[in-house]
Amino acid sequence: MQLSNDFCSRLARFTFTVLMTAAWTGFATTARAQPAPAAGDDADSTAEVKRAVAFLEQMTKVAKVELRQPNASPSDVTARAAALGNDVDKMFSYVRDQVRYEPYRGVLRGSRGALAARAANSFDKSLLLVEMLAAGGHGARLVRGTLPADAARTLVDQYLATDPLAGLLGELVPTNAPATEGVPADFAARVGLEKAYLDGLIADQQAASLDIITQAERATQSELKYLQDQIAAAGIKLGRPHDKWVAELTDRATDHVWVEVSDGQGGWRALDPSFPGATDAARGQNGAAMDAMPAELQHAVQFQIVYRHGEPGSEQETIVGEMPIIAADALWASPALVIVPGEEIPSATELLEMDPEAAVKQLMSIKRFQAVISLGARNFSSRVFDLKGNVFEMTTDGRVKGAAEIGQATGGMFGGLMGGGDDAAAEPESTFVDLAVRMTFTSPGAEPRVQSRVLLTKADTTGEHRLSPMLSWQMLLQSHLLDPAVAAHDALSESVKMIDAVLPMLQDGETTNEELNKLSTTRGSTFPTFLAGFAQVRQAGLARLVRENPQVAPLWDRPQLVIAERRFCGRKDGAHACARFGMDIVDNGLSFVPRNADATATAPMAALRQGVFDTAAEAVLPETSIQSGMGRSALVDTQRLRLAGSTMVAFDPRQAAPQSVSATLAESDRNWISKHEPTGHRVLAFTAPAAGNDIDAADLSWWSLDPETGTILGRRDGGRGSAMVEYGMQIFIVGVCLIFVMVLQQWEIEKQGGGKLQGKARNANAIQMLGCFLGLGTGALGVNLAGRAALSASQKFVVGQALGVINAAIGGGINLWGYKAAE
């Protein structure tokens, strides 16, 4: 079976790539045969905008056709059932033979995840089969029982004997093979580009993708040996014996689920899709039918917004909002968190009329805020809070108690948010301490794992330069390998839907105040396009590792979470605005199982290498995509400190950090380590560098190591993953729509030498705002394109922003087509 290599999946990937590569390299500027007109030619600027809109129209038209094809998405369970003729035996054989068995506990992937990953345990394989049978009109139910020890061991042996590269992982090994291989010859014509030009775009993007992977691997090699030596010097023994792994996996496999399908005459036929060659017999014993999976069998993450306030020594915390996320649902529902104003602020058009300093000052002076956590179409809004120590309770009609003209948030970015408030009275001294997100990971048969991220402290809100509470989190809660075809299909589908909503406005050629304001209050896409690209980089590293170490088997047995965070900062007086982009691997706990006793020592070394690669990729990707600003990462810290002669010390997080490393860890990091590093882990931190080095000894990273598995991850900034970049707002696209508009205004005014946005520049704001609508990437395409295109000033701005929309929709510069599907 080659699910991701069928024509529809390849074309979905290809269309996705065309949108991105055209934006990233600037098709509208380099594809024109005629020379650029003189600066200030309004007619030509209008023509360029029309060309950009026409390209969007044509691309979405082609994309819609392909998205409607059968099996366009490799995760479409109903389409897969239809492709098998809705035949019971064919569907059973498909799930049994084409979806590999993996021994993890409970429901981790669900039916769509099992189909997309082509690997699952008995719970998720059975969920997939039941859903396929139901789609075909067959009555079916789940049955849970216990496997005898010998049958459970058979499943474990089956898992260990299977070549991991025989499945989806084998298709993710990076290659230099032509990226356009298998693409129909007429596709370029269909999207309105010359084939040679399009091939060149894609080849460039493939090369860029491979270069990112190469950079991450090079960084991994430079630090891996050092970390291995430090671990050995500390006397830390890595890994668990092969027989212990087998015993644990066998115990997992004994909890077993299979399917019963109605025979249409009141009887039930048993179908067990976990055993190769099985027909109608169920291997489980003492089976009991289930209407649904109990909650305790689901892998999940509970998100809580924690507000701390009070006098020193008597602080109290208030949970202002919370939401549980089931891991099996998360990849398809795109969880996201935004913190937005909890009071009325100027409209988009009013902000456009302000000078830059006034706009920044307006945004920095917001007093009340609210967090909104989204999961698909569902929104969970927190109570409103301020930065003085107050949490505002809500009335039954959704209003804030004691405040005038404040309404319940509707879940849009800024649409329907709260207004007003009685702030005339003198404000008491602030008792605000900090605002944090607490994430509790629960998995069947395991102790809950808790992590927290402090979003804002009192110190961040004082002084002339401040960090705003407003932020955007896009999250990738991943429970299995992400097939590039799945990522491409879902991102493309979301982009088409969003572009459709705004195309009529762009086609008019003139943007009204009402249209700008409506667009600024529209709920944007939460699909994590940038993180989907990051997942491909990590998976490429994993595929290469397994190819070089075939004696280990990777086991994805709990959800992994990665966050892309965008923040707004600036001076209180409005004289400066900036942005922060951070990547945060919250959990990268992939297991590596020795396939035989001889590989016992190899498995933890594989986990160690993958953890260092993850940390390296987390640092390389933002720097490559953003091309500006000042970044920080655990990997860079390690390189600098090693070269500066610092030494690494290992310690138990349940004990106080040694005095020799206490000076190099910020207080927030020491607190995080004592609260959140699991029992049994080890922390690797550096001693202070020698005098004379330009290294901030009180703000350094550490490494979190699980000796039993070899899993490792670089951390800093209160437990965060390693990468953060900060830079000026005029070259960054922030995931908050009204800030977005202000950024473009400031940039255009700076270019024009003063004045307000006029004419086509105003329309460009509407086009660029589409990026917020779609879910933003991280590239500053408009600036980069303007710097190298032979266009007039007005053309550079308008075309750059129009194409920046596509880049934002796709997110970053990672080419999902760059990983060749297996033939």
TIMAR-908995 format. One record per atom (N, C-alpha, C): z, x, y. Coordinates in steps of 0.05 Angstrom, whole numbers, plus 5000, padded with zeros to 4 digits. Layout:
<sites>
ZXY...
</sites>
This chain:
<sites>
500050174976500050005000500050175025498450095045498350255070498450055093500849935096501149725116500249815144501250055152500750135180497950255183496450265161493750385163491550175162492349915160490149725160488949705188486549585190485049595215486549475238487849235233489249105255491549275266492949405248495249565257494149815272492049935262490950165276489850095303488649855305487549775330489749705350491949595340494149535357495249795369495549995352496450255361494450375382491950345375489850465393489850325420489950065420489949915446492349995462494650015449497050105462496650375475495450555460494950825470493050835493490950665492488950655514490350575540492050375539493450295563495050525574496450665557498150885566496551125576494551205560493151445568491451405593490351165596488851115620490651135645493051035642494851055665495751335670496351475648497551745651495551945662492951905657491052105666489352005689489451745695488051645718485151585714484551395697481651335690480151255715481351105733479850995755479051205775480351435774479651645793477651835781477951905755476152105743473651985731473751725725471451605712469251515732469851525758467851435777465751645781463351565782461151755785460751825815461351625833460851665861463051835874462451985895464552135909466451955923468852065929470851905942470151855971470451615981469851556009471851696028471251686053472951806073475651656074477651806083480251686086480251446104481851246096482051016113480050806108478350836089476250636083477550396068478150186084479549956073477849816052475249806056473449666037473649796010473550066010473650195984476450175971478550175987481250125976481349855962480149655974480049395962478449405936476249545936474649575911476249705889477849915896479450055876481549865864482749705881484749515871483349315852480949225859479549035842478849165816478049425817477449565792479849575773482149645785484649655769485349385757485049175773485648905763483648825741481148895745479048835725479648985699480649225701481249375677483649245662485649165677487849015665486848765651485048615664484048375652482548425626480848635627479248695603481048795580482948965586484649075566486348855553487448675570489048455559487348265542484848225551483048045536482648165508482048425506481548555480484148545464486348605477488948615463489548335451489048125466489647855456488047795430485547875430483947835407485147965382485948225386487048375364489748275356491348195375494048095368494047835353491747685355491547435340490547475312489747725305488647775278490947745257490247665233492247655211493347935206495847955201497248215196497048405219496748295244496748475267499348625269501548505261504148645261505048695232505648945226506649005199509348885193510648755213513248635207513048325206510648215205510247925205510447825176512747715169513247635142511447395134511047205151509346975145506547065140505547245157502747345153502447495127504447655119504347795094504347605071505947385072505947185051503147055049501946985072499346865071497247055060497447315066495547505056495747525025498047455014498347454985497847174973496647004989495946734979498246554975500646624986503046474982503746424952502746614936503146594907505846714900507446574884510146664878510046944864508446974844508447224828507347454845505347404862504347614879506447704900507847514911509847584931512147734918512947644894515147784880514248064873511848104863510948374856510748544881509948434903509648594928512348704936514348524938517048624947518248814926517748754901518848934880517649214881514949224884513549474880512949624906512649484928511749604953514049654973516349544968518749594985520749754968521050004975522750184959525650104960527150164939529950114939531550344952533450274969535250464981538150364979540050534971542850444966544650454990544550255007546450225029547849955025549949905040551549665036550649445055550749195046550448965063547748925074547648755095545148685109544848875133542949055131542549245153539849195167537749125152535049105163534048815165534948645148533848375147531048365135529848135136527248105123525048255138524948235164522848375180523248675178525648765179526149055177525449165150526049015129525249105102522249135099520848945111517848945109516749175126517849215150516849425168517549705158519949735146520749995137519750065109518849855094517949885067520150005049522649955056524850055041527349885048528949815027531249645032533049645007535449555011537249504988536749234976538349154957537848894944538248654963540148684982540648465001538148415018537048625030534848595048532248535034531848655010529448594994529448294986531848194979531947914971531647724995532647805018532147645043529147635049527847855045524947865050523547685031524147695006522847524986523347234990525847164997526446875002524846775026524646945047523146855071520146825065519047005049516246985041515746735025517546685006517346444989517446195006519346185025519645955042517145915059515946135069513446115084511246005068511246055042509245945024509845675013512045545023512645275015514245254989515545474980517045474955520045464961521445294947524345284950525545534937527345664951528545914940531345944952532946104938535746154947536646434939538646534953539746794947542046754927542346954910544546954891545847234892548547234894550047484896551847514871551747754860553347804836553948104834554648184810555448464806553748594785552848834790551248974771553049134752552449144726553849334709553349614718555249794712555050074722552550204713551550154689549150294680546650194695546649934702544349834717544449934746546849954758547050064785546250354785546950504765546150784764543150814761541950624747538950624745537650604773538750434790537650404817538050664833540350794830540851034845539051254835538651284809536851484798533951434807533251174809530651104819530251194848532251154864532151234892531951544894533551694879533551984881531052104870529751964851527252074839524752024855524951844875522551774891522151974913519752064917519052244938519252104965521052184983521252045008518652035024516952245021514452245036512352065025512951935002511051744991510851485006512951435023512951185039512251235068513451075085512751085114513351365125515451495116516051755127513751955125512351935102510052115098507852075118507651845130505651785150506351885178508851975181509852055208509752355212508752505193508552795196506452845217507152985239505153035260502853195250500553145261498053275252496253325275494453515272492353565292489753425286489853245266487453095260486652925284484052865287483152715311484652445314485652405338487252155343485551905342482851935346481151695346479951635318480851785298479751735272480251455263478151325253478351045244478050835265477750915290477350715311474450625312473950365314471150265315469550395337467050455332465350595351464950425377465150165375464549995398467049935414469350055406471749975420471850065449470850305455470750395482469150205500466850115490465249935505466649665510468149585490469649325493471649345515472949575519474949595539473749695566471149755566469849825591470050115599470150295579470250585584468150725567467250955576465451115560466951235537465651245513467051345490467951635492466251805503466952085505469452115524469451965545471651975564474251875550474051655536476351545523477451725501475551845486476452035466477952275478477052365502478352575515481152505524481452265534484052165542486052175519485152065497486952045474487552325462485552495462486052765452488052915469487852875496489852995514492652885508492752625504495352515499496552595472494852615452495852715427496853005429495453165444496353445448499053445462499353275482501953265497504153175478503652985461505652895442506553115423504553255412505253475394506653695408506053735434507353945449510353885453510953625457513753545460515353605434514053535412515353585386515653885382513654045389513754335386516054455403516254355428518354445446521154395434521454145423524054075411524654245387522654305370523054465347523654755354522354855375522855125384525755155394526654955409529354955419531354935396530654775376532354745353532755015339530555155334530755405320532355615336532255605362533655805378536755775377537655525372540555465372541655405345540055325326541055245299542555475285541255705285542555935271545256005284545355995310547856045324550055855316549355595315551355395308552155425279550255485261550955535233552955765231552455985245554256215244557056145255557155985276559755915287561355725268559955555255561255375235562355535212560755725203561655895180564056065189563856175213566056345223568656195226568455935231570855765234571955675207570555755185571455675159571055385152569155255165568654965160566654945137567454815115565654775092564154515096561554535093559854295097558954175070558653915071557453775048559353655028558353495011559853374989558253424963559553444940558153504916556153274908554153354893552153164885553352934869555252994851556452784834558052594851559252684873560752504890558752314904556552424913554452254925553552034905553052114881552051924860554151714855556651794853558751594848558951394871558751484896558951304919556451114920554151224916551751054917551650854894552650934871552850744848554750514855556950584867558850374875557550184895555950284914554550114932552649924917551250034898549249874884550349654867552949674859554049464842554149194856554449194882554448944897551448864901550548664887547748614883546948334890544448304901543348044908540648014895539947784885537347724875536447444885534247344875533047094885532646904862533046654868532246434849530246254864527946194851525946024863525745774846525445544860525345294847522845264830523145154805520845114788519544844793520544694813519444434819520344214801521944274781522944074763525944074760527344164781530244164781531444424770529744604761530744854750530245084769531345314762531045554779530145794762528345944773527346184760528446434774529646614760530946844771528847064777528847174801527147394808528847614821528847854809530348074819528448294828527948314854525848504864526748794866529148854857530149134861529349314838528749204815528149374791525149384786524049624784521249644778520649534750518349384749517549274724518949014716520948924732522448684726520648444728521148244711519647994711521447764720522447614701524047384708527047424704527947644694530747684687532247794711534747694715536547804735538447984721538948224732540748414720543648374728544048224750546748184759548347994742550948014744552847844729554547674748555447444738557247274754556047194781553547124780552147064805552946804817553046794844553746544858551646504880550546264882548446214902549746214930548146304949549046314977547046174995548146015014546445885033545746085056547546275061547046475082548746715076548046935088549647175085552247155102554547205090557047195106557047415128558447355149558547545172559547815164561447825145562648085138560648265123558348165115556348325102554248425121554448365146552548445166553448695181551748885184552249115203551949005231553749075249553648955276554949145296554449095321555749245343556749035363559349055370560548885390560649035416559348925437559349045464561348895481563049045494565048935513564849085540564848925561565049045588567949045596569049285600571849325604572349415633573949255647574649305675577549385677578149625687580949725689581749735718584249635723585249635750588249645749589449695772592349715774593249975786595849995791597050235803597250445782597250705790597450925770599950885753599550915727601850885708602150595698600950405712601150125703598449985702596350145695593650035694593449815673591849625677591249415657588249385655587349305631584549265627583948975622581648895632580648615629577848625616577548475595574848455583573348235599571548325616570148135633567748015620566848125597564548015583564248155556563148015537562648135511560447985496559248125477557048015461556748165435556748025412556148165387553148175383552148395371549348435364549148495335547748335320547248385292545048595289545548805274543649025272540948925262540848745243538348655232536548505252537848405274536348255295535548435318536948655321536848805347534048915353532649025333530149155338528048955349528348705341526348495348527148345373529748365381530648215404531148395428530848655426531048845448533548805465535848885456538248845472538149015497539348915518539249055544541748975560542549155578544749095596543849165624544448985643544049045671546548965686547149115707549249035726547948985752548248745762546748655786548648555807547748505831549548405852550648135844553248095850554547835845554847685871553047735890553147605915550347585926549947425946547247395958546347645972543947735967542847965981540147885992539048046010536447966022534247936001532247776007530047735989528247985989526347995971524548215970523048255996522048036007520548066032522348156056524848066056526648156077527248456074527548546050527848836046525448986055523048876050520649006059520449046089521748866103521648876132523649076144525549166127527549356137526449636138527749796155527050086153528650196129527750426119528950536094532050566095533050666117535950706119537450446117536350246130537749986130537649856102535349896088535149786060537149926042537350196044539250336027542050256034542650246059545350176068546049896058544149706058544549436049545349446019543849596004544449605975547049745969547749945985550250095980552649935989552249726005554549576015555149325999553749275977554349045961557149065950558548835950561448845943562048725915560448535907561048405881558748435862559448455836557448515816558048345791555948345774556148195748554448335728555448365704553948475681552648255666550148305657548748115640547648265616548548185593547548305568545548105556543248205549541148035538540548115510539847915494538947945467536747735462534247825465532047645464532147445486532147185480532246975500535046905508537047025494539846955500540947155520542647045539543947215559546947165559548447375561551347355562552247475589553147305607553947395634556947435635557747665647560547725651561647565674564347585677565547485702564747675725564947575749564247735772566647915778566048155787568148345794567348495819569348615832568748785855569849065850569849235870570849505867573549545880574949325884577649325896579849265876579049195852581049125832581148825825579048675833579048385830576948295810577748115793575947975775575947685781573647565785573547285794573047105770574846915766574546725745572346515753571146405732568946215736570045935732569045745747569645465742567845355721568345105712566744985691563844935699563344925726560544885734559245145741560545375733559245635737559645755764561645665779562145775806564645955805564746145823567046325825569246185839571646185827573946055839574646185865575046035886575946145912573846265929571346255920569146365937567146155943566146165967564245955976561446035968559845825961556945855957556246075936557846085915557246285894556546125869554146175857553246035834552946205810552846085787552646225761549946375759550046615749547546765745545846635723543246645726541446515707540346705687540846965690539747155671537247305681536147215704533947375715535047625728533247805735534148055747535748005772534647855791536147775814535847475820534347335804533947055809536446895804537246715822539546535817542146685816542346925828544847065827546746955848549247045846551346935863550946995893551946815909551646855937554346845951554446955974556646915992559347005983561346935997564147015991565647046017568246996015569847016040571147286042569747466055570747746058571747796086572247596101572947636129575747756132577547686114580247786116580348086111582348216121582648506117582948566088581548766078581548826050583948996043585448926021587649096013586549356000588349545997587549795985586649745956584549885948583349845922585249925899585349765878586749835854584749865830582249875837580149915816580550195804580250215777580550465763577850555753576650385735574050455725572750215711570250235705568650035691567350175667567550055644566550185619565249975601563650085582562649925560563850035535565149855519566249925493564449815471563649985453561849905431563249955405563649735389564949755364562949705342562449905325560549895303562049805278561049595266562249495241560149495219560949605196559149615173560749535148559549395129560949315105562149555091564649535083565849745067566649995082566549985109567150225125569050145148570650335157572350295180570750255205571550085224570050055249569950315264567750375277567450615294567150525323568850635340568950545368567950775386566250715404565450895425565550755452566050895473566050775500564450955519563450835540562050975561563150875588564351055603565250985630562850975648562350745660560050705677560650785706563150745715563750785743566750835745567551035762570351075767570851035797573351025804574050985832572951215849572951455838571951685853568951655859567451515841564651475846564051295869566051135877565550935898566651015925567651255927568751345953567151585963567551655987566051875999563451776010561951966022559351886034557151846014557152005993555051975972556351825948555151605941556451425921554451355899555651285876554251185853554550885853552350735853552550445854553150335826554650115823555049995797552449885785550449835802547949725792546549925773545849825750544649985729542949815711541349955695539749825674539949995649540749865627540749995600538549855584536650015574535049925552536050055527536249905505537549995481535749975457535750175440534350165415536550185393537249965381539149945359537449945334537150175321535150215301536550235273535450085254536650075227534750185206532550295214530650405195528550565210526750695196524550835208522850635224521950715247520350535264517450595260516050425247513150455243511750455270510150655277508750655303507150395307506050285285504450045288506149805297508649805287510549585296511249625325511949865333512649915361510249855379507849945371505549895388504949595390505049455368504549165369506449025387509049075384511048925399510948995428510549245435510349325463507849205476505649225461503149115472503348805475504548675456504848385458506548315482508648455487510448405509508948465536507448685537506048755561503948545568502448455548500348255553501647995564503847915552505147675562506047695591507147925598508047965625505747995645503648145637501348175655500047905660499847745640498647475643500047315665502647345666504247185685503647265714502747515719502447605746499447645754497647645734494847695741493747505761494347245760493147065780493847145809496247255813497047345839495447585847495047775829493548015835490547955840489547755826486747685829486147565856488147445869487747315895487147525916488047765913487447975932489347985956491147795958493047785980495647675970497847815975500447735965502047595986503047355981504647206000507547275997509147206017512047256015513147105991512246865987513346705965512746835938510346945935509647075910511247335905511647495926513347725923516147655916517247455929520047385923520247265895518247115886518347005859518247225839516447425844516247645825518747805823520047845846522448015847524747875832524647615828526847475814526047395786523847505776523047445749524347625729525247515708526447675686524447855674524948115673523048305662523348335632521548475620521648535592523848735587525148705564527148905556526249075532523649055525522749215503523049515510524349665493524949945499522650135493520550125510518150275504518650575504520150665524520650955525522251045500524250885492525850955469524250935443522350755442520650735418519051005415518151115438516851365437518751585429521251585439523251775431523751765401523851515390524251485361522051625346519551615356517351745342517652045342518752155364519252445364521352525344523552375343525652435324524652405295523052195290522052155263520052365255518552465275516752685268518252935260520452985273522153205265523353165237524152925232525252855205523152885184520652795189518552815169517953105162517853275183517453565178519753685162522153605169524453715155524353645125523753395119523653315091521353445076519153475090516853615077517653895069519254025086520054305080522454315062523854095058526254085041526053845022524153845003523653614986525953544967527953724965530153674947532353494959531953414984533953224996532552955002534152745002533152475007534552365031533152305053534452185076535251895070537651815079538651545074539651425101538251225110538951085135540850855127543450905128545250705117547150575137546550625163548050485184546250485209546750305228544950295252545450535270543350625283543450835303542850715330544250805350543850695377543150915397540950865412540151035434539850865459540750975481540750825507539150985527537450855542536150965566537450835590538750995606540250885629539050965655538750765673537750815700539750725720540350905739542450855759541350885787542750765806542150785834544450925849543751115866545851255881544851305909546651365927545751425955548051455973547451515998549451546019550251266029552751246036553750996047552350916072551551116088550251046114547250996110546151016086543350956080541451196085542551426092540751656099539451776075540351716051539251836027539551636004537451625987537651465963536751645940537951605917537151765893537451595868536551705847536551555821537451745799538551635779539251795755537951665731536951835714535951735689537351895667538451755648539951895626539051785599539051965579538651885552541251935537541951755520544551765507544251685478544351885460544451815431547351755425547951505421550651415416551451485387549651435368550251495340547551575327547651805313545251905299545951955269547751795258548851845232546951805209544851955207543051945184544252125162544352015137545352175115543052315100543652545089541852695072543152735045541952615025543052614998541652824981543253004967541953194949540753044925538253094920536952954898537753054871538953294870540053404845542353594853543753694833546153854838545454114852543054224847542254474860541854444890541654204900541154154928543654084944545954114931548454044944548854184971548254444972548554584997546354545017544054455007541754415024542054165042543253945030543453695044544853715071547253835072548653845099547154025118545754225108544154395126541854235138540654055122538553885133539653695154542053585150543253415170543853565195544753815192545353975216542854035232540754095218538154155232537153905246537353675233536353425246538053355270540653405269542353345292541753525316541253775310540553955332537753885343535953805326533253715335533553465353535253275344535653035360536653105388538553285389539653375415537553515432535853675419533753815433531753615444530853425427528953225436530053055459532552995458533952845478533852985505533853255504533653415529530753455538528953505519526153575526524653335537524953105524523252875531523652785560526052735570526252655598525152865618525653115612524653325630521653325630520353295607517453295605516353045619517652815616516552565627516952545657519152645667519852605695518652825713518553065703517253285717518653345744521153275747522453325773525453295769526953375789529753325788531353545774533953505773535753705761537053575736536553695713537453585688539853735677541453605660543653725646543453645617544253825599544253755571545953935555546853845532548554015514547054255505544454215500542854445490542654665511542154585536541954795557544654925561546854775560549454895562549955105540549155035516549555215493548055475497545555455506543855685511545155865532545855745554546955895577549556035570551355885556553955995550553756215529552056175510551656385489550656645502548756615520547756855534549756975553551556805563553656905581555957035567555857035540557957165525560356995518560256735523562456555516562556535485564756465475565156425446565656125440564956045416565355765408567855745391569355535396571855475381571655205369572455185344572454925329575354825328575654555333578354445331578254155321580554065311580853795301581353605325579753405328579953225351582553065351583953045328586452905327588753075339588153325345590153505357589153585385590953695401590253775428588254005427586353995445584354205447585754475453584854695440586054955445585855025475587855175485587855245513585355395521584255545502581855705509579455545516579355285507577055125513577754895532580354845537581054625554579854645582579554895591578554935618575554875620574154865598571254815599570554525593572554365587572054085581573253915604571653735615572753565636574853385624576653285641578853115631577752865617575552755628574352525615573352585587572252835583571352915557573652955538575853075547578153115530579352845521579452655540580452385533578652245513576052275517574152145499574452265471574552525469574852655443577252555428579552535442582052455428581952165420580451995434580351715428578151645408575851775409573551675395572351855373573052115373572052275352573452195326571952135305573252025280574952235266576952145252578552315235576752465215577252715212575652875194573453025208572652945232570653085247571753345258570053515267570753755282569253775308570553875328569253905355568754205359566354275368565654545374565254565404566954725417566854755446567055045453566155115478566055385487568555465503569155715501571155835519569855875547571455925567570455955594568656205595566456185610564656415613565956635630564856875627565957095642565557055672567357175687567157155717564457255726563457125747560957215759558557045750558956875729556756695720556756445737554356345743554156105760554255855742556255835725556555615707559155465714558955205717561255035723562955015698565155165697566755175672568254925666568354735685569854495681568054255675565554305669563654085665561654175644562554235620560754335599560754145575558954195557558454015534560054105510560053945489561154015464559453895442559953985417558453885394560353735376559553505367561053335348559953375320561653465301560753535274562253375253560853255234562053125211561653325187563753465179563453675159562453555132563253315126562553205100559553165096558253085118555353035116553653245130554853395148553353595164552153475189552553215194551453085218552753205243551053265263552053395287550553275311551753275335550553175359551853305383550253395402551253505427552153275445554453305458555453095476556553215502556653045522557853115548558352865564559352895588559652665607561152435594563452475583565052255571563752145546562752315529561652225503558752175502557452185525554552115526552952325512550552245504548652435494547952625517546352815512546353055529544653045554542652875556540652905577541152715600541152825625541252665649539752815671538152665685536552775707536952605732537352745755537752605780535652705800534452525816532552605836532152395856530652465877530152285900528752025892529551815905528551555897525551525901524351665920521551615926519751705904520751855884518951935861520051825835521551605836522651495812522551185812522051075789521850785787524450695773525950535787528550445777528350165765529850115744529649855730531149625744531249625770532449405785530449325806529449085805527049015820527149055850529248975862529348995891529649285900531049455885531149735891528349845888526949755868524249835863522449795888522649565900521049495924521849685946524449725950525349905971524250185968524250285943523150555938520350585948518650395941515850405948515550385978517150225991517050206020517750476033519850596023520750846035518551066032517351076008515251276003512851236021511950986024509650926040510150986070512550916079513250966107513251266112514351426094514451716097511551826098509751716082506951816082505551746108506151506118504751416142506051526168508351656165509751756188511151546205511851336192513351126206511850866205513250646212512050386212512650226188511549986186512149806164509749776146510249686122508049646103506149436113503549506110501549316120499449276098498149056100495648996084495749076055493949256047493649336019496149466008497649616025500049736016502049516007502049296021503849076014503048965987500448935983499448835957500149035935500049295941500749495921503649465912505349375931508149315923508249105902506548905905506548685885505548795858503448965859502449075834504549245821505849415837507849595826510249445815510949225828513149065819512748965791510248945783509648875755511049065735511349315743512749505726515549415720516949305739519649195734519448965716517348795720516848565704516548635675515248865670514648945642516849105628518549225643520549405630519549685635521049825652519950075664519950315645517950475649517950745637519350935656518951195652520351385668518551555685515951535681514051715695513751635724513351825741512751775769509751795773508251625760505351655758504051645786504951465803503651435829503651695844505851845843506052095858504252305844504552325818502952525804499952485807499052235805496252175807495252235835496852155855496052195883495652495889497152665876497052945881494553075871493152965852490953105840488252955841488252715853485752565854484352605881481652615880480052655904479652385918481852265928481652005941482852015969482251815984483451786010486451726006487951756028490851706026491451416016489951226028490550946020489750895991487451025983486650985955488651105936489651345942491551475925493951295920494951175942497250995939496650745923494550605930493950355917493250395888491450585883490550625855492850735839494350925850496651045836498650835828499150645846501150435839500050235819497450165822496349985803496350105774495650355772495750485746498550545737500350585756503150635749504250395734503250165739504149925725503649955695501350055688500750095659502550305647502950515662504750725651507550615648508450455667511150335664511250155640509150005636509149815613509349965587508050185585508150335560510550515559511350635581513850785582513651075574513851245594513851535588511051635581510851845566508351975559508152025530509351865513509351915484507151745471505351875457503051745445503751665417504051405413504751305386502351335367499951365378497651405361497551685350499051865363498852155357499852225329501052035315501952095288500051965268498452125255496252025239497351865215496251625210497051475186495851605161497251585139496251705114493751565105491851725095489351605085489851465058
</sites>
